[in-house]
């Protein structure tokens, strides 16, 4: 039985772009995949759009639009979040627009995001005033999910190679595996693991 992520997960543009041609495989591990409509309309190219359209009836993909609070307190929080994002992202750039829209939607709708290794996004998850604590599944977490679902040595090797392609050398897979096993293999876990390892190396 395939182990999947059951909670809704919002896919950022970089994940979609890097898994072009393999999206059916990627979505197969998520029960509730979400994509912001702005990412689809303005960020990904036509070939990727065609691939996503072809998967609409095969995978459970939901396209979402901005959904923000309308009360006074909520509107003020939205303004502050918007300012914080625009200080780090160039929203006129299509790539940054995708991250901007994804982060804002995740913040105000209590949604986990799936992000490629993107230090800007990860900094918001760990350090920002308004986005700290946002749940983020990384490509390394996804590689570990593949490892947990591996049926043979070849599958495990594929999972480890995917992890190795994106992780720092000082954060080897076996260390991450040990960390995850100590934490009941609860995904997401990589950002916490990496931050812990960075602290150790700084000592």
N, C-alpha and C positions, 0 to 999 in steps of 0.2 A: 504494500500500500504506500503510495507516494505521500511523503510529508509535505504539506503545503502551508503557506501563510494565509490564514482565514480572515484576518482583519483587513479592512480597506487600505490599499496602498496606492499613493499617488506617484506616478513614474515621471522623473525629470527628463529633460530633453537629451542630456548626455547619455543616459542609459539606453534610450530608444535608438539614438544614433549609433552607439557602439555595438548594439545587438541587432543591427539591421540585417535582415535575412535569417535571423534566428529568433524572431519575436514570438512565434508560436511556441517554441521551446521555453522561452523565458516566461511567458504568461501562464504556461502549464503548471507553474509552482505557486500561483497566486489565485485565490478564489474570487477576489474583488479588485481587479486592476482599474485604476483611474488615471485619466490623462486630462490636463487642463486644455480646454478648447483653443486657447491662444497658442499653446505649444504645437498643437496639431495644425492650426491655420497659418502660423507665421514663422515657426522655428524649424520644423523638420522639412526636408525636401520632398519632392513629388513621389519619388520612388518609395520612400518610407511611408508617405501617406497612402499610397496604393497598397502597400503591405498591410498597414493597419486596417484599411477598409476591408481587405480580403479576410481579415480575422474577426471582423465584427460579430458575425453569427457563429463563429467557432469558439472564441474565447469570451469570457465575461468582462468586457471592457466598457467602462462608463466614462463618457466625456462630461466634464464639469465646467461650470462658469463661475466667475466671482460670486461669492456668497458671504457677505460681510454684515456685521451687526448694524442695526439702524437706530439704536438708542443712543443717547448723548454720550454716555461713558464709553460705549463700544466704538463710536465714531472717533472719539478723541484717541483711544488706543490705536485704532486703525491709522490715524494720522501720524502718530509717533512711530509705528511700525514701518509705515511707508517712508518716512524720513530716514530711519535707520538703514533700510534696504538701499535707498537711493544714494546713500553715502558710500556704499560698497559696490553697487551694481550700476552699469550703464544701461538703463532701460531702453535707450534708443538702439542698442545693439540687440539683434534678434536672439542670440544665445543667452545674453543676460536677461532679456525679457522673459524667457522661459523659466529661468531660475527664480526670478522676481515673482512671477505669477504663482509658481508652484509653492514657494515658501509662504506667501501670503495666504493662499488657500489652506495649506496644511495648518498654519497657525490658528486660523479662525474656525476651522471645522474639525479640529482634533483628529487629524489624519496623519498616519505615518507616511514618510516619503522614501522613495528608493532612489539613491543618488550614486553616481559614479564617484571616483576619488576626486573631490572638488574641495580644495582647502577653504575656499570662500564660504561654501555652504556649511562645511564642517565647523568652521569658526563660529558661525551663527548658532549652530547646535550647542556648542560648548561654552561660548564666551559672551554672546551678545546680550543686551539688556532685555530685549523683548522676545527673542526666539530661543533662548537657552532652554534646554530640556525637550525640545521638539524631537520626536522619535524619527530616527533615520536609519534605514537599512542600506548598507553599503554594498558594493559589488563583492567585497570580501565576505560579508555575511551571506550573500547569495551563493558564493563559491562553497561556503561551509554547508549551506542547505543542500547543494548538489552532493557534497560529501556524505551527508547524512542519508541521502537517498541512493547512494551508490550500491549497485548490485554486484560489482566485481572489482578486481584490481584496476582494470582499465578505466572504469568510471571514477574511481578514487583518484587516479592519476590526472584525469581531465580536471577534476575539481581543484586539486592542489595546484595544477599549472595555471588555472584561472586566478586563483588566489595570488600566486607568485607574480603574475603579470602586473598586479596592481598594488601589492603590499611592499613596504620598505624591507630591505634586507635584514634590518635589526628586529623585524617582527615576523619571524618565520612561522609557517603554518603549524608546526607541532606545538609551539608556545601558545598560539591562539586556540588550538584544539584543547589544550590543557585548561586554559582559561574558560572556555565554553563549557567543558564538562563539569568544572567546578561550579558553574552557574546554571546547571540543568539544561544546557544547550539552548538557552533562551535567546532567540533572535528578535531584535538586533543586539549585538554585543561588541562589534568591532571598534567603534569609536571609543567606547570606554576602555577596551583592551589597549588600543594604541595610545590613548592619553596616559594610561597607567604605565606603559612601557617607556614613554617619553620622559615621564617624571623620574623613573628609575635611572635612565641614561643621563639625566641632568645632575643627578646627585654626585 
